[in-house]
Amino acid sequence: MSLSLATGTVLAAEGGEGCGNGTPHLFGNNGGFDCVAPTDQIFDFSNRPWFHIAGWGVTKPVVLAALITVLIVGFFWIAFNKPKMVPRGVQNVGEVAYLFVRDRMARDSMGVKGDKYVPFLFSLFFFVWLMNVMSFVPGIQFPVSSRIAFPMTLAVMVWLTYMYAGFKRHGLGYFKVLGVPSGVPLGILFILTPIELLSNIFVRPFTLAIRLFANMFAGHLLIATFSIGAWYMFSVKGIVFSGASFTMAIVMTGFELFIQALQAYIFVLLTASYLAGALEEAH
């Protein structure tokens, strides 16, 4: 329970906002104790780099992304470096995770022909999921995917992958797959084809990135708001109002844990769906 409150407190301090900063609060002045709700500044690390490399500031989200990469590579290297016929321990966990991505995402969308894309989908799922759950790691408490650059980069990778797969499979005929739905009258195609091309080529990666970013941004901001509110309400309105805010912080924390896993699943499931569309037979 204390984790949610700590999350909001740490975020407020990092964002330069929070209690005791001399800013008017909702109920007016209260003996010098003032508080404002967290804003999007808690996501801005541009002026607070952790260290510099060749004059470039390396911020917290970048360090976390590198850490996540090391964790994923390290864990699954340990799991599969010396595989045993009867898996145990870490290998067993790794195999369950791999089979989940293969059977529930890749094969459900593409069949066995999608097996060659399982390593990509597998890596993508755990990278997105770990980026999300960083918001609940003590001392870190920040979802990397709440920075739009990371979801956008992953979405561009997905776009390049399914576009490459589509043109490799169909050649220039892939434009027909993208823009000409089967069974549509010719007269409607003049209107529908530009919309389909726009949607499949440009809108897909945009919505893929925005969906992940918006969920992580909003969820983290809500938790920070209710967490800071619990401390603030206790000082100005008593334990009843503080308890209500604290309860909402706990509820939102549990809900956010579910959303973080769900968003990773949706991101990879849609990627598999786009790949399936690139590999299907031409209309």
N, C-alpha and C positions, 0 to 999 in steps of 0.2 A: 504493500500500500504506500509506503513511504517513497517508493520509486517514482510514482506519478508526481508527487509534490516536489521531489528533488529535480525531476525533469523540468518542470516549469520554472523553478527557482534558478537553476543553472542557465536555462535558455534566456531568461530575462536578464540575467547578469551579462551574458555574452552579447545580447542585443542592445545593451546600454539602456534598457528600460526595466521597470519593476518598482519595488517598494522602496521608499526612502530616497527618491531622487529629486524631491522638491517640486513635483508636478502635481497640479490639482487633481484630486480623485473625484469619483462619481458623486460622493455625498458631501463635498465641500471640505474645507480644512479641518483637520482633526489633530490638533496639537503637534503639527509638524510631520505627522506620518502620512505620507502621500503615496499613491500607487496608480499606475496606468496599465492598461491591458497590453500584452505583447503584440507587436505588429510584425510586418514582414522583415523588419530589421534583424530578427532572430535568425533569419536564413542567410544574411549577408555577411560573408567573411572576407570580402575583398580588401578591407582595410585592416584585417587582423591575421596576416599570414603567420603560420607556425614557424617557418624558417624560409630562407632564400637559397635558390640554386641558380648560379650564373645571373644574378640580378632579378630572377623571377620569384615572386612570392608564392610559396606552396601553402595552400590553405587546408583547413581541416577536412572538407569533403574530399579533396584530392588524396590526402593521406589515408583516409578511410577506404577509398576505392582501391588504393594499392594494397592496403591491409587485407581487404576482402579477397582480392585476387590471390594473395599469398595463402590465406586460410583455405580457400577452395582447392588450390593446387596441392597444398600440403596435405590436407585431409584425404583427398582421393588418391594421392600418391601413396600414402600410408596404407590405404584400404586395398589398393590393387597392385602394389609393387611386387608382392610375392603372394599371389592368390592361391588359396587352398581349395581342394575339391569340395570340402565341406566348410562353407564360410562360417567364421566366428567373429565376434567383436566388431571391430571397425569395418572389416570386409563385409560382414553381414549387413550393416547399416548402409554401406555404399551400394551394395547390390540392390537392396530394397529401394533406395532412392533412384538408382538407374532404371530399374524395371518400372517404377512409377511413371517416370518421364517417357520411357519407350512405349509402354502399353496404354497409358491413359492420355497421352498427348500425340506422340508421333504416329503410332499405328492406328489410333482411333480416327485420325485425320487423313493419313496417307497410305495406310496398310504397310506391308512389309517393305515396300519400296522407299519408305521414309526412314528406314533403319540407318541409312548412311548420314542422316541429319540429326540423329539422336545425340551425338557428342555436342553439337552446337546448341541444341535445345536444352540439353542437360546443364551445360555451363551457363546458359542464359538464365534458366530458372533459378539456380542457386545464387547467381550473382545478383539478380534482382531481389530475391528474397532476403539475402543478407544485407543488401543496401537498405532495405526497409527496416529490418529488425535492429539495426544499429541505434535506432531511437530509444531502445530500452536497455542498452548496455550501460551499466553504471560508469560514469566518467566520460562517456562518449555522448550518448543521448541526442543523437541527430540522425534523421533518415537521409541518407545520401541522395536518394531519388527525389527528395523535395527540392533539389537544385535542378532546374530544367535542362541544363547542359547534359546531364547524365542520361535521363530518359531519351533525349533527342539523339544522342550519340548511339545508343542501343537501337533506337528506331531506324536510324540510317543504316546500321549494320544489317538489320532485318530486311530493309528495303533492297539493299544491294544483293543480299543472298537470294531472295525470291525473284528478283528481276534477272539475276544471272541464271538461276535455275530455269526460269521460263524461257529466256532466249536460247539457252543451250538445248532445251527440249523441243522448242517449236521454231526457232529462228525468228525471222521478222513476223511470222505468223502469230507470234505471241501477242502482238497488238490486237489481233482479232479476238484472241482469248480474253484479253483485258477489256475490250470495248464492244464486243458484239455478243450479247446474250442469245442463247439458242431459242428458237420458237417465237421470236419477236417479229411482227410484220415490218416489212421494209420501210413503210412510211414513218413508223415510229422511231426507227433506228437513227434518222437524221437528228432527232432530239436526244435520244437515249445514249447514243454512242459517245458524244462529247462528255456527257455526265459520267458515264461509266469509266472512261479514260481518266477523267479528272479525279474521280473517287479512288480508283484502283492504283493510280500512279502517285498521286500527290496527297490525297486526304488520308489514306491508310496510315502512313508513317506519322503524320501529324496527330491523328486521334490516338494512335498507339502510345505516343509519348505523353500527350496531354492527360490521358486517362490515368496513367501511373503517377505523373507529377502532381496533378490536382488532388488526388486522393491522399497522397503522403503529405502534401503541403497543408491541406485543410485539417487532416487528422492531428498532425503534430501541433498546429496552432491552437486547436480546440483543447488538447490536453494541457498545453502550456497555460492557456487562459484559465481553465478551471483549477489548475494547480496553484497558480499565483492567487487566484480568487479565494481559495481556501484560507491562505495565510492572511490575506487582506481583510476578508470578512470577519475573521476571528478577532482582529484588532479593533474593528469599528462597529460591528453589528452583533457580535457574540457567537456562541457555539452552534446555534441552530442554523444560521446562514452559512457559517463556515462548514458545518457538517454536510449541508446540501451540496455545496461546491466540491467538497472532498469526495462525496459519493459519486458525483458526476465524473470527477477525474478518474476514479477507479473503473466506473462503467465504460468510459471512453477508452481507457487503457486496454481493457479486455476486448472491446470492439475493434480497436485498432490492430491488435495482434491478429485477429481474424482477417481483417481487411488486408493486412500486409501479405499474408500468405495467399489470399484470394487474388490480389492484384498480380503477384508473381505468376500464379497459375493462368490467369486470363491473358497476360502478356505473352506467355509461351504458347498457350493454346491458339491464340490468334495468329502467332507466327507460323505454327504448324498448319493452320488453315490456309494462310496465304501461300505457303509452299505447296500444299495440296492442290490449290488452284493453278499454280504454275506448272505442276507436273501432270495435270489431267489431260485427257485427250482433247484435241481441238474440236470446236463446235462444227 
